[in-house]
Amino acid sequence: MNDIQGSYTIAAADYHAILKDYHRADPFETGALDYFAAVVPEGPVGDLGCGTGRITAYLAGLGLDVFGLDLTPGMIEVARREYPELRFDVGSLFELPLKDGELAGALAWYSLVHTPREELPTAFAELFRVLRPGGVLVHGFKTGEGNRPLTKAYGHDIDLQVYMYSVPDIADLLTTAGFVEVATLTRTPLPAEKDAGQAALIVRKPATP
């Protein structure tokens, strides 16, 4: 089973307390996000699957015109409370409440970590749809093979599956969706990461069809 909304509603407040400053301790995150911020065109940026808004706030601090969207109302409630100066909405990455070509940039920063492979093409097609020509996407995910259950995290009993993918597999899916590669950043697992490495693929929607 994979109860994303229920699990993150239960864990939202503690999730934020534990992870709100995580990027400050992990140069992989700041390296990928800073690179994305440097190459994304001027215009609105969607942090799609924003959780409690920590990455949204970081990018706003870099000067991006960014808003957050997440599937779980409990996560959005925390985000609005913690970062009242920013915009946060409830919505699904699979049916984004955005117009075609509305965004200059988008993040799926571990937003699809609970998504099985057969559903990824739908998500990538939706991300492609909402980006304008020349728009940039950064997709962060765990590297490895298969999936594992996550039944306890952030101090709570939860019901999630965590999916891991190879970089070539995700790159192929993004290419099939229409994107072209800009940059790829990977790192090996830390001791606490249970053999799952990390990857960030930065891709661009072609400027012309």
Residue pairs with C-beta under 8 A, 6 or more apart in sequence:
1 159
1 161
2 114
2 159
2 160
2 161
3 158
3 159
3 160
4 71
4 72
4 114
4 160
5 71
5 72
5 73
6 158
6 159
7 156
7 158
7 159
7 160
8 15
8 51
8 71
8 72
8 74
8 75
8 158
9 72
9 73
9 74
9 75
10 74
10 156
10 157
10 158
11 153
11 154
11 155
11 156
11 158
12 52
12 72
12 74
12 75
12 77
12 78
13 78
14 154
14 155
14 156
15 51
15 52
15 75
15 78
15 154
16 51
16 52
16 54
16 78
16 82
18 154
19 51
19 52
19 54
20 52
20 54
20 82
21 54
22 29
22 54
23 29
23 30
23 33
23 54
23 55
23 58
24 30
28 185
28 187
28 198
28 200
29 140
30 58
31 185
32 138
32 140
32 185
32 200
32 202
33 55
33 58
33 59
33 62
33 109
33 138
34 62
35 183
35 185
35 202
36 105
36 107
36 136
36 138
36 200
36 202
37 59
37 62
37 63
37 64
39 136
39 182
39 183
39 202
40 64
40 104
40 105
40 135
40 136
41 104
41 105
41 132
41 134
41 135
41 136
42 65
42 104
43 65
43 103
43 104
43 105
43 132
43 135
44 65
44 66
44 67
44 102
44 103
44 104
44 105
45 59
45 64
45 65
45 66
45 67
45 103
45 104
45 105
45 106
45 107
46 66
46 67
46 68
46 69
46 96
46 98
46 103
46 105
46 106
46 107
46 130
47 53
47 55
47 56
47 59
47 66
47 67
47 68
47 69
47 107
47 109
48 69
48 93
48 96
48 106
48 107
48 108
48 111
48 127
49 69
49 70
49 71
49 93
49 107
49 108
49 109
49 110
49 111
49 112
50 56
50 68
50 69
50 70
50 75
50 79
50 88
50 107
50 109
50 111
51 70
51 75
51 79
52 75
52 78
52 79
52 82
53 68
53 78
53 79
53 80
53 82
53 83
53 86
53 88
55 107
55 109
56 66
56 67
56 68
56 79
56 83
56 86
56 88
57 82
57 83
57 86
59 66
59 107
60 66
60 83
60 85
60 86
64 105
66 86
67 86
67 87
67 88
67 89
68 76
68 79
68 86
68 87
68 88
68 89
69 88
69 89
69 90
69 91
69 93
69 96
69 97
70 76
70 79
70 88
70 90
70 91
71 90
71 91
71 92
71 93
72 90
73 90
76 88
76 89
76 90
79 86
79 88
80 88
89 97
91 97
93 108
93 111
93 112
93 123
93 126
93 127
94 119
94 122
94 123
94 126
95 126
96 126
96 127
96 129
96 130
98 130
99 130
100 129
100 130
101 129
101 130
101 131
101 132
101 133
101 135
102 130
102 132
103 130
103 131
103 132
103 135
104 131
104 132
104 134
104 135
104 136
105 131
105 135
105 136
105 137
105 138
106 127
106 130
106 131
106 135
106 136
106 137
106 138
107 137
107 138
107 139
107 140
108 123
108 127
108 137
108 138
108 139
108 140
109 138
109 139
109 140
110 140
110 141
110 142
112 120
112 123
112 139
112 141
112 163
113 141
113 142
113 162
113 163
114 160
114 161
114 162
114 163
115 123
115 163
116 147
116 161
116 163
117 163
117 165
117 169
120 170
120 173
121 173
121 176
121 177
124 173
124 174
124 176
124 177
124 179
125 177
127 137
127 177
128 177
128 178
128 179
128 205
131 137
131 205
132 205
133 205
133 206
133 207
133 208
133 209
134 204
134 205
134 206
134 207
135 204
135 205
136 182
136 202
136 203
136 204
136 205
137 174
137 179
137 202
137 203
137 204
137 205
138 200
138 201
138 202
139 170
139 174
139 200
139 201
139 203
140 198
140 199
140 200
141 164
141 165
141 170
141 198
141 199
141 201
142 162
142 163
142 164
142 165
142 196
142 197
142 198
142 199
143 164
143 165
143 166
143 167
143 186
143 196
143 197
143 198
143 199
144 164
144 165
144 166
144 195
144 196
144 197
145 164
145 166
146 163
146 164
147 161
147 162
147 163
147 164
148 161
148 162
148 164
148 194
149 160
149 161
149 162
150 158
150 160
150 161
150 162
151 157
151 158
151 159
151 160
152 158
153 160
162 196
164 196
167 184
167 186
167 199
167 201
170 199
170 201
171 181
171 184
171 201
174 181
174 201
174 203
175 181
178 205
178 206
179 203
179 204
179 205
180 203
180 204
180 206
181 201
181 202
181 203
181 204
182 202
182 203
182 204
183 201
183 202
184 199
184 200
184 201
184 202
185 199
185 200
185 202
186 197
186 198
186 199
186 200
187 197
187 198
188 197
189 195
189 196
189 197
189 198
